[in-house]
Amino acid sequence: MERAFEEEVIEKVYVHPLLKWSANFISYIFHPSFVPIYIIAFLVYIHPSYFSGFSERDKLQTILISTINLVAFPLFTVLLLRAVGFLDSIFLRTRKDRIIPYMASGIFFFWAYTVFKKQEIYPPIMSIFVLGIFLAASGGLLANIYFKISMHAMGMGGLLGIFYVVARDNTMLITWPFAIAFLVAGLVCTARLLLAAHTQRDIYTGLALGFIAQVVASLV
């Protein structure tokens, strides 16, 4: 089992301390656990029509439901697994450490998808987006058998993917959000490479998986 999850050695190069600090800062701000909430906040508060009929209380409730299911539960699971000794680190630096968190998060993501799908008051974009997260996590679990696919890149792929879905719906002018999303995705992926956390294969595959998962979810 240990041999099956032997880690690929990534050659490290010198990075200026300020650049390394910036890369770490970007990695934390755009951690894959937080990206879904940024996107949902955009859909709730910035998109002109998806939540136009919702009161401020209902909008806040949507954010809270999303935060609990998509962020709090997965992070609590990681902390609990670390506390009982199932993980070497809460940062999930190895493929072996990522197996159970992937599985547990998939359960929480599917539950959140069911909630938004069954509650007809929510616009379809919510269930589409969360289903895309579930599909990406499932694909990440499978890819994790062979290499350490980048979760950060998967998050960025999901960001680009959901904006593509919104653009295809033609419900708002998505030019400036798309431009910002591309900039953020470039910064995050570059940061992961500078920190020698992943290979280019890990990054590109993660981007593709996150994007494709959102597109597939929109077609289901």
N, C-alpha and C positions, 0 to 999 in steps of 0.2 A: 504493500500500500504506500509506504513512504517513497519507494522508488517510482511508483506511478505518478506521484505528484512532485517529482524532483524539479526544483526551480531552475529556470533558464538564467544563466549568468549574463547580466547586462553590463557592458563596459562603461565605466564612469569616466567623465571628463571634467576638467577643472571648470567650475562656474563661479563667477565673482559673487562674494557673499551677499551683496545688495540684490543681485539678480536672483540668487537662490532664495533669499527672503521673499522677494516679490512672487516667485514661483510658488512657494509654500502658501503665501497669503491668498493667491488666486485659487489654489487647490482647495483651501479651506472654505473660502467664500462660495465657490461653485462646486462644493462637494455634492456628489450625486444624490445624497439624501435630501439636500435642500432645493435642488433644481426644480422638482415637481411643484413645490409650493410657490416658487417664483413664477412659474408658468400659470398656475391656477390663479394667482393674484392678478396676473395680466388678463386672463380671461374674465375674471370677476369684475375688476375695477377699471380696466383700460379699454377692453373691447366694447364697442358702442351698443351692441344689441344682445349678446348672449344672456346677460343678467340685467337687462334694462328694467324688467318688471319686478325685480327683487328689492326688498327694503334693505337698509343698511344692516339691520340685525340678521336678515337671512344671508346676506353676503358674508358677514362675519362668521356665521354658523357654518357656511360652506368651507371657509378657510380652516376653521377649527376641526371639522370632520376630516378634512384632507390631511391636516397636520398630524392628527392622532393616528390615522391609519397608514399614511405614507411615510411619516418621519418618526414619530414617537415610538410606535410599536417595533419597527425594525431596529432602531437604535437601542431600545431597551433590551431587545433580544441579544444584540451583540454584547452589551454590557453584562448581561446575565451569563452568557456563554463564557465570557472572559473570567467572570467571578468564580465559576465552577470549574475552570481549567480546561474547557474544550477548545479555547483559542489561545494562540501564543501572543496575540496582540489585538487590540481593538481596531487597529488600522488595517487589518486584513491584508497583510503584505504578501501572504503566500496563497497559493491555490487551495491548499488543504484547509486553511482557515475560512475560505469563502464558501465552502460547500453548504454548511448548515444555514448560515445567514441568507444565502440565495434561496434555499427552500422555504425558510420561515417567511422571508419577505414576500415570496410569491404567494403565500397563503393570505397575507395581509393585503396585498395588491388586488388579488382576486375578490376578496371580501369587499374592498372599497369599490371595485368595479360593479359588483352586484348591487351595492347600496345605491350608487348613482344611476344604474340601469333600471332598477325597480321603482325608484322614486321619480315619477314622471314630471315633477316640477322642475327638475334639472334639465338644462339643454343637453342634447345628445353629445356635444363636444366633450362633456365631462367624462361620460362612460367610454367614449372613444379614446381619450387621452390616457385614462387609467388602464384600460385594456392594453394599450400600447406599452405602458410601463410593465404590465404583467408579462406580455410577450417578450419584451426585451430581457427581463430578469430570467425567464425560462430559457431563452437562447443563450444568455450569459452563463447559466448553469451548465448547459451542454458544452459550450465552448471552453469552460473552465477545466474540463477533462483533459484538454489538449494543450492549452496555453492560458496565460493570465490576461485575458481580455480586459481592456481598460474600462472600469465602471465610470470614470469621469467622462471618457469619450462616449460611452453609451448615453450618459445624461445629455451631452451636447448634441448627439445625434437625435435624441428625442426632442430636444428644443427646436432643432431645425425641422424635424419631421412634423411636429404639431403646427408650426408656423406655415409649413407647406400645405397642410390640411386646411387651415384657416384661409389661406390665400386661394385655395381651390374652391372653397365655399363662396368666395367673392362677397364676404360680409363686411370687410373693411379694407382700407388701403394698408397693406402689410409691408410696404417698402422699407420704412424706417425700422420696424421691429426686426425684419429679416436682416437688415444691414447690421444692427446691433448684435443679433444672434450669431451671425457669421464672425464678427469681431470677437465676441466672447468665446466662441468655440475654438477659434484660432489661438487665443491667449491660453485657454485651459489646456488644450492639447500640447502646445509648446511648453507650457509649464511642466507637464508630466514627463516630457522628453528631457527637459533640462535637469529634472530631479532624478533622472535615470530610473524612474519607477516602472517604465514600460518600453517596449520596442515599438518601432513604427508599425509593425504588424498588429500589435495589441491596440494601438490607437486607431488605425484605419478600420480595423474590423469592428471595434466598438462604435465608431461613428456610423458605419454602415448599418449595423444591427439596430441601433437606437432609431435611426431614420426609417428603416424599412418596417420596424415594428409598428410605428405610428401610422404609416401608410396602409399596412395590412389591417390594422385595427379599424381604420376609417372605411374599409371595404367590407367588413364583416356585417 
